Amino acid sequence: MSTNNNSTDLKIRELSGTQKAALLLVALDVETAAEVFKYLDPNDVETISAEISQVKNTPSTTVDNVMVEFHNMVTAREYLLEGGLEYAQSALEKAFGYNKAVEIIEKVKNLTTLRGFDVLKRADSTQLINFLNKEHPQTIALILTHLNPEQTASALEELPKDLRADVAYRIATLGKISPQTLKRIEKVVDEMAGLTMSQSVGKIGGVKSLAQILNRTKVSFSKEILDELMDYDPDVGVEIKRQMFLFDDLINLQDRDMQKVLREIDRKDLTLSLKVADEKLKEKIFSNMSERASDLLKEELEYMGMVKLKEVEAAQARIIDVVKSLEESGEISLNLRGGTDDIYV
């Protein structure tokens, strides 16, 4: 984005969206820009950061234009959420005139490709399911893949039992969707959100998406879904399980990796997590501790009173987070299938 001081006539339309984002963040103070980065996808942060490094000698008028355009876009989106497309265009016409209003609306529509789910994202799981229950399972799956994994996980739990495995399977096997299919989704979302989507073809869903969703559900629920998916399609079920890491999968860790995990996790979390654990897993853990530490843990488990299941599951989730962090840093290997691929010799 390097320009010289004579480039004061640089047109804003000549800038890419990434360049505009970079200029906008440069114009903000460092603290505010850092806060914005927290809400961006890591890939976007990397791309925008690279563009920021190229910013120099950009005319102040160009920066001002970028900020004005951003303000106009935010205003337009607020109007869209408040009253829909017609309301937004009418309000913008009063402020900017017909031609400018149409230009702003078109930019907003282009930027909201496959993201016209702002209202849906603010709905709770019960509201979502009450709204989606009447739709075809494929439509439900398509819409849920555009929400965050936590929200999708909650919505799956709310679905009727005879429907949720079907929807989960469709999420796992989604691929490219056509403009015609998007039109149907657009209509459904418009009914609740009042937003429109473009005709783009996108890559959505997949086994990784469903694995991320199921990782955020209760252990008992994710196991139930996986069992049902194995009946639907064993290959898909196995691939999803491979993408996940459940607490019970700790039993497949090699001893040296288990010992690393035990050194990193909180002792209270370990005790809580074993409250409902399989006996074989307990023995696996005991065998990788010193005799004194093992005896102490067994004693704590023996005299532990009643605890809430959600506390046990939360402790297991924290341990899984530690395991995944160690795996990502290369300190341990996850032997998800219990095979010999990751055995140390």
Buried (B, 14 or more C-beta within 10 A) or exposed (E): BEBEEEEEEBEBEEBEEBBBBBBBBBBEEEEEBEEBBEEBEEEEBEBBEEBBEEBEEBBEEBBEBBBEBBEBBEBBBEBBBEEBBEBBBEBBBEEBEEEEBBBBBEBBBEEBBBEBBBBBEEBEBEBBBEBBEEBBBBBBBBBBBBBEBEBBBBBBBBBEEEBBBBBBBBBBBBEEBEEEBBEBBBEBBBEBBBBBBBEEEBEBBBBEBBBBBBBBBBBEBBBBBBEBBBEBBEEBBBBBBEBBBBBBBBBBBBEEBBEBBBEEBEEEBBBBBBBBBEEEBBEBBBEBBEEEEBEBBBEBBEEEEEEEEEEBBBBBBBBBEBBBEBBEEEEBBBBBEEEEEBEEE
